[in-house]
Amino acid sequence: MKRLLSALVTTLSLAAAASSTAVAQTRWDLPSGYSPNTFHVQNLQWFAEEVTRATNGQLRITVHPGASLFRVPEIKRAVQTNQAPIGEFIISGAANENPLFGLDSIPFLATTYAEARRLNDISNPHLEQLLARQGMKLLYTVPWPSQSLYSRTPLRSLADLRGTRMRAFSPATTRVAELVGAQPVTIQLADLPHALATGGVDNFLTSSVSGVDSRLYEHVRHFYEINAWLPRNAVVVNLRAFNALPAPVQAELVRVGREAGERGWRLSEQRNEEALRELTAKGMSVDRASEGLRRELRQIGERMTNEWLQAAGQDGRAIIEAFHRR
């Protein structure tokens, strides 16, 4: 009997150790569509390292930047179907699925970090519910700096954009191109330098930081700081993968994600100011007033806001009304 009990204890101990080892060896791949030198990817690396430290190695996350694992438009779907347990995607890129995904790309709705943060706080509960219905859990969001206008040639008014080739990377940027009479050309950020070098695009909306990180100043000379909107990236995890983690690991993943979100918002604002100075240093003409363009673009913004409200219905109207009340 003693030998039997000893054998049973040994077996249970081995099983427990095996289970512990299995947990310790949980490894996740995190795809991102952006290059390693972007602050988004740098923040992802910090997040991954902190998760490893906080969970004592029970969960290890490997970041795959530069669309090396999945291309930008594929990442959300990859997490949704658990091809990747965790991933980062630009929220507005999924606006064709549901209008809520396009909220932060409504032109001139939220144009400063304070306004974008307020919109983020109001809309995130709705975003969390939407993602949960799609089998995902939202960990955190981080905005890009405000979208401004780059052009090969000087722009006096929106009429100068008519007939040009305008880069599009989301439903909102496609719609802007259509409304100004330009031809939208779908190009992801990683492919933009090549498209500019080969003459495939004449102008585009993107952030100051992207202009520096992708060395876009080598191809275009004019930057108009119109502050159209601050699009957010979301880091999401597949719910089945999340639920398979031990409860303490889940708690640490959520906590570190919250810290990464706060850190990312601070980094975004800091890098924006640094990038604006660097664009000037690289010889770009940086117009930080751009009142004429802003005035015309605000009219487009009002039209796109109304279009979004019609598509988003009562829930969308409630978010916009709450945003304007605060």
C-alpha positions in Angstrom: 0.0 0.0 0.0 2.9 2.4 0.9 4.5 1.7 -2.5 1.2 2.3 -4.2 0.7 5.6 -2.4 4.2 6.6 -3.2 3.8 5.8 -6.8 0.5 7.7 -6.9 2.1 10.8 -5.3 5.0 10.7 -7.8 2.6 10.4 -10.7 0.5 13.3 -9.5 3.7 15.4 -9.0 4.9 14.6 -12.5 1.5 15.5 -13.9 1.5 18.8 -12.1 5.0 19.5 -13.2 4.1 18.7 -16.8 1.1 20.9 -16.6 3.2 23.7 -15.2 5.8 23.3 -17.9 3.1 23.4 -20.5 1.9 26.7 -19.2 5.4 28.0 -19.0 5.9 27.2 -22.6 2.9 29.0 -23.9 4.1 31.0 -26.8 2.2 33.5 -28.9 3.1 35.1 -32.2 2.0 38.8 -32.6 1.8 40.1 -36.1 2.1 43.8 -36.9 2.1 45.5 -40.3 4.6 48.2 -39.3 8.3 48.4 -39.4 10.5 47.8 -36.3 11.5 51.5 -36.1 7.9 52.7 -35.6 6.8 53.7 -32.1 3.8 51.3 -32.4 6.1 48.3 -32.8 8.6 49.5 -30.2 5.6 49.7 -27.8 4.6 46.2 -28.8 8.1 45.0 -28.0 7.9 46.6 -24.6 4.5 45.0 -24.0 5.8 41.5 -25.0 8.8 41.8 -22.7 6.7 43.0 -19.8 4.2 40.1 -20.3 7.1 37.6 -20.1 8.4 39.3 -16.9 5.0 39.7 -15.3 4.0 36.1 -15.9 7.4 34.7 -14.9 7.8 33.3 -18.4 4.5 31.5 -18.4 3.4 33.5 -21.5 6.0 34.6 -24.1 5.0 36.8 -27.0 7.1 37.2 -30.1 6.4 40.3 -32.2 6.6 39.9 -36.0 6.8 43.5 -37.5 6.8 44.6 -41.1 3.9 42.4 -42.2 6.3 39.5 -42.1 3.6 37.1 -40.8 0.4 38.6 -42.2 -0.2 41.7 -44.3 -2.0 44.6 -42.7 -5.5 43.8 -44.1 -5.2 40.2 -43.0 -4.2 40.6 -39.3 -7.6 41.2 -37.8 -9.0 38.2 -39.5 -6.0 36.1 -38.5 -6.7 36.8 -34.8 -10.4 36.3 -35.3 -9.9 32.8 -36.7 -7.1 32.0 -34.2 -4.4 31.7 -36.9 -2.6 34.2 -34.6 -3.6 34.3 -31.0 -2.8 38.0 -30.7 -2.3 40.9 -33.2 -2.3 44.6 -33.9 -4.4 46.2 -36.6 -5.6 49.7 -37.6 -9.2 49.9 -36.5 -10.4 52.1 -39.3 -9.2 49.6 -41.8 -12.2 47.4 -40.9 -14.8 50.1 -41.3 -16.5 48.2 -44.1 -17.4 45.5 -41.6 -19.1 47.8 -39.2 -19.3 51.6 -39.0 -18.0 51.6 -35.4 -14.6 50.6 -36.7 -14.5 53.8 -38.8 -15.4 56.2 -35.9 -11.9 57.6 -35.4 -11.4 58.3 -39.1 -14.3 60.8 -39.3 -12.5 63.9 -40.6 -12.3 66.8 -38.1 -14.4 65.1 -35.4 -11.4 64.6 -33.0 -8.3 66.5 -34.1 -6.2 66.8 -30.9 -4.9 64.2 -28.5 -7.3 65.4 -25.8 -10.3 65.1 -28.1 -9.1 61.7 -29.5 -8.7 60.4 -25.9 -12.2 61.5 -25.0 -13.6 59.8 -28.1 -11.6 56.7 -27.3 -13.0 56.5 -23.7 -16.6 57.0 -24.9 -16.4 54.5 -27.7 -14.2 51.7 -26.3 -17.1 49.9 -24.4 -18.9 49.7 -27.7 -15.7 48.6 -29.5 -15.1 45.9 -26.8 -18.6 44.5 -27.3 -18.3 44.4 -31.1 -14.9 42.7 -30.9 -16.2 40.2 -28.4 -19.0 39.2 -30.8 -16.3 38.5 -33.3 -14.4 36.3 -30.9 -11.8 38.8 -29.8 -10.8 40.7 -26.6 -9.5 44.3 -26.8 -6.3 44.8 -24.8 -5.5 48.3 -25.7 -5.5 51.1 -28.3 -2.9 53.6 -29.3 -3.4 56.4 -31.8 -1.2 57.5 -34.7 -0.5 61.2 -34.7 -3.0 63.2 -36.6 -3.3 62.6 -40.3 -2.0 65.4 -42.4 -1.5 65.9 -46.2 1.7 65.1 -48.1 2.0 66.2 -51.7 4.6 66.2 -54.5 3.4 69.6 -55.6 2.2 72.7 -53.7 -1.5 72.8 -52.9 -3.4 76.1 -52.7 -6.9 74.4 -52.5 -8.5 71.1 -52.8 -9.0 71.8 -56.5 -5.3 71.0 -56.9 -6.0 67.4 -55.9 -8.5 66.8 -58.7 -7.3 64.1 -61.1 -4.3 63.2 -59.0 -3.5 59.7 -57.6 -4.2 59.7 -53.9 -3.0 56.9 -51.6 -5.8 55.1 -49.8 -5.4 52.7 -46.9 -8.9 52.6 -45.4 -12.5 53.3 -46.4 -12.2 56.8 -45.0 -9.2 57.7 -47.0 -10.8 56.2 -50.1 -13.9 58.3 -49.5 -11.8 61.5 -49.0 -10.0 60.8 -52.4 -13.4 60.4 -54.1 -14.8 63.6 -52.6 -11.8 65.7 -53.7 -11.9 64.2 -57.2 -8.7 62.2 -56.9 -8.1 58.6 -57.9 -7.8 56.5 -54.8 -4.9 54.0 -55.0 -4.8 51.3 -52.3 -1.2 51.2 -50.9 -0.2 50.0 -47.4 2.4 52.0 -45.6 5.2 49.4 -46.1 4.7 49.8 -49.9 4.4 53.6 -50.0 8.1 54.5 -50.5 8.2 52.2 -53.6 5.0 53.6 -55.0 6.4 57.1 -54.6 9.7 56.1 -56.2 7.9 54.7 -59.2 5.4 57.5 -59.6 2.4 55.4 -58.5 1.0 58.1 -56.2 1.0 61.9 -56.0 -0.3 62.7 -52.6 -1.6 61.0 -49.4 -2.8 61.4 -45.9 -0.6 60.0 -43.1 1.1 61.1 -39.9 4.2 63.1 -39.3 5.8 60.0 -37.7 5.2 57.8 -40.8 6.8 60.5 -42.9 10.0 60.1 -40.8 9.9 56.4 -40.2 9.4 55.6 -43.9 11.7 58.4 -45.1 8.8 59.8 -47.2 10.6 63.2 -47.2 12.9 61.7 -49.9 10.0 61.6 -52.3 7.7 64.5 -51.4 8.5 68.0 -50.4 5.2 69.5 -49.2 3.5 68.7 -45.8 0.3 70.3 -44.7 -0.6 69.9 -41.1 -4.4 69.7 -41.4 -4.9 67.4 -38.4 -7.7 65.5 -40.0 -8.0 62.7 -37.4 -6.0 60.4 -35.2 -6.6 56.8 -36.2 -6.0 54.1 -33.6 -4.3 50.8 -33.7 -5.8 48.1 -31.6 -4.1 45.1 -29.9 -6.5 42.3 -29.7 -6.4 38.7 -28.5 -8.4 35.7 -29.7 -10.9 34.9 -26.9 -10.4 31.1 -27.1 -6.6 31.6 -26.7 -7.2 34.1 -23.8 -9.6 31.8 -22.0 -7.1 28.9 -22.3 -4.7 30.8 -20.1 -4.6 30.4 -16.3 -6.5 33.1 -14.5 -3.4 34.8 -13.0 -1.8 35.0 -16.5 -5.0 36.5 -17.9 -4.9 39.1 -15.2 -1.3 40.1 -15.9 -1.9 40.2 -19.7 -4.8 42.6 -19.2 -2.8 44.7 -16.7 0.3 45.0 -18.9 -1.9 45.8 -21.9 -3.5 48.7 -20.0 0.0 50.0 -19.2 1.1 49.6 -22.8 -1.9 51.6 -23.9 -1.1 54.5 -21.6 2.6 54.3 -22.6 1.6 54.3 -26.3 -0.6 57.4 -26.1 2.3 59.3 -24.5 4.8 58.0 -27.1 2.5 59.0 -29.9 2.3 62.7 -28.8 6.0 62.8 -28.1 7.0 61.3 -31.4 4.6 63.6 -33.3 6.5 66.8 -32.1 9.9 65.2 -32.8 8.8 64.1 -36.3 7.5 67.6 -37.2 10.9 69.1 -36.4 12.7 66.4 -38.3 10.5 66.8 -41.4 11.5 70.5 -41.4 15.2 69.5 -40.9 15.0 67.2 -43.9 14.0 70.1 -46.1 10.3 69.6 -46.3 8.0 72.6 -46.6 5.9 72.2 -43.5 2.8 74.4 -43.4 1.4 74.2 -39.9 -1.5 76.6 -40.6 -3.1 75.4 -43.8 -6.3 77.3 -43.0 -7.5 77.3 -46.6 -7.2 73.6 -46.9 -8.7 73.0 -43.5 -11.7 75.1 -44.3 -12.5 73.1 -47.5 -11.7 69.8 -45.8 -14.1 70.6 -42.9 -16.9 70.7 -45.4 -15.9 67.2 -46.5 -15.7 66.2 -42.8 -19.3 67.4 -42.2 -20.5 65.3 -45.1 -18.6 62.2 -44.0 -19.9 62.7 -40.4 -23.5 62.6 -41.7 -22.7 59.6 -43.9 -21.3 57.8 -40.8 -24.3 58.7 -38.6 -26.7 57.3 -41.2 -24.7 54.0 -41.4 -24.1 53.7 -37.6 -27.7 54.4 -36.5 -28.7 55.1 -32.9 -25.6 53.7 -31.3 -23.4 55.9 -33.4 -25.5 58.9 -32.7 -25.3 58.3 -29.0 -21.5 58.2 -29.2 -21.3 61.4 -31.1 -23.7 63.2 -28.8 -21.8 62.0 -25.7 -18.5 63.2 -27.3 -19.9 66.7 -28.0 -21.5 66.9 -24.5 -18.1 66.5 -22.6 
